[in-house]
């Protein structure tokens, strides 16, 4: 019963992140694909961008999308 509750909670969180932030529903699959393509690296449970310019560009696009300002 606990496993099914966790599965439902996980699914609802994925849907909410997709709706609110545009996060891919299959986030772990997305991150692992990015790791295989050498865009990010996994350091323990954390994913880090390998290229600072890519991170900065994506952050700037996110700011524009969310109504923020670019640096």
Helices and strands as residue ranges (DSSP letters): H 2-21, H 27-36, E 40-43, E 46-49, H 52-66
